[in-house]
Amino acid sequence: MKFKPAIKPYTSPAGGWGALASTTRYLRDSKQVLKNIRNLLRVNQARGFDCPGCAWGDDSHSTFNFCENGAKAVSWEATRQAVTPAFFAAHSVSTLRRQSDYFLEYQGRLTHPMRYDAASDHYRPVSWQEAFSLIAQHIARLDNPSQLELYTSGRASNEAAYVYQLFGRMLGTSNFPDCSNMCHEASGIGLKQSIGVGKGTVRLDDFNQADAIFVFGQNPGTNHPRMLHSLKQAADRGARIVSFNTLRERGLERFADPQSPLQMLTPAATPISSAYYQPKLGGDMAAVRGMVKALLETHRQQLADGLPPLFDMAFIEQHTVGVTAYLAQVDACRWETLVAQSGLSEAQLREAASIYQGAKRVICTWAMGITQHKHSVATVREIANLQLLFGQLGKPGAGLCPVRGHSNVQGNRTVGIDEKAPAALLDSLAQRFNFSPNRQPGHNTVQAIEAMLRGEVKVLL
């Protein structure tokens, strides 16, 4: 027997005065308060720029369309703190390696190109021309283009990412490891296998029309707080929000909107989740399969009673294949197994299924609590299967919504940051720029690291 501590709801909500205090602290730490206030007023505005904090879209027309994470990201980009050549002259690399990540981050932004000098164990400044020449020399010495890895992240703009991948393909490499390999790669693969496209199927306005929103493996209050505005608005109009999260995340319980004077000046806060389930780590797939099993029982009972089918049979027949084989897998799953794997009781799974059944329009949304598992692709497909059974795609207020954590992960992939680029993209590049791109698959992030450890890579940008 093991002690199981009681889990109590948070007494204070997410957002509110805490969010304002956090935003103020980030502004103060940047040493450029007035400049960054002006920057924040341009975040997610028509004549401004997209927030670098997360991928959640513009869901309001407020002047203050950012959260504390966005304020942190903008402030860190525009900080006055500077790491000059004098800093590196005073600190050897061996000394810096003993410092914390927090210390290193708060020293500020680099002001010059720097090159490591092994003899002195210090970085020393070089000119941009020296930097470019050094990079060119190393690339020119490669035995073959596959010895070059071109890494990028969601912080790159579409324009920069497009030129970056064109540069690499003209050199002959297909190695484009990217931050998406470590976050929503499973979503892209799973969705492409299930619905033919590796992207979400909803718009922000769908959150204003959904009857139920199922949130899997996601901490919006921590990672993309502006999503809480959409969830709050949905909860305010009566939508059921059902959360599956191993942790009790405050933002999924109660939220006080920092942009609402009423909620800032009174104890009022919006309850977010109407049902909150805590599955085992990686237990979400079994939880969704349990919901499907319960709903399948109801579907069959309604047919036996001469009632209309629970599943959307017209949608299934017109838009899906393989449903018979899938439902056979559901039948083969025993309740005891689903309970053991999910960490939830049969009663909880049936309760979640009942909420789903009672909604005409359902959104299923998830983040890296779903994708960071060995069976993540199968879990994404399981969520998609649930939605397909009820025709919850292609209509207002319903669909599949993977929430990405960086601002432009999807944009990078769309413009060509892809180690397995589609043939259509390569054909278009070849025709437009008159060259023959490498059509062999390149390295993703894990494969790139393994290749470096084997000594097969000589240059990493």
Buried (B, 14 or more C-beta within 10 A) or exposed (E): EEEEEEEEEEEEBBBBEBBBEBBEBBBEBBBBBEBBEEBBEBBBBEEEEBBBBBBBEBBBEEEBBBBBBBBBBBBBEBBEBBBBBEBBEEBEBEEBEEEEEEEEEEBBEBEBBBEEEEEEEBBEBBEEEEBEEEEEEBBEEBEEBBBBBBBBBBBBBBEBBBBBBBEBBBEBBBBBBBBBBBBBBBBBBBBBBBBEEBBBBBEBEBBBBBBBBBBBBBBBBEBBBBBBBBBBBBBEEEBBBBBBBBEBBBBBBBBBBBBBEEBBEEEEBBBBBBBBBBBBEBBBBBBBBBBBBBBBBBBBEBBEEEEEEBBBBEBBEEEBEEBEEBBEEBEEBEBEEBBEBBBBEBEBBBBBBBBBBEBEBBBBBBBBBBBBBEBBBBBBBBBBBBBBBBBBBEBEBBBBBBBBBBBBBBBBBBBBBBBEBEEEBBEEBBEEEEEEBBEEEBBBBEBBBEBBEEEBBBBBE
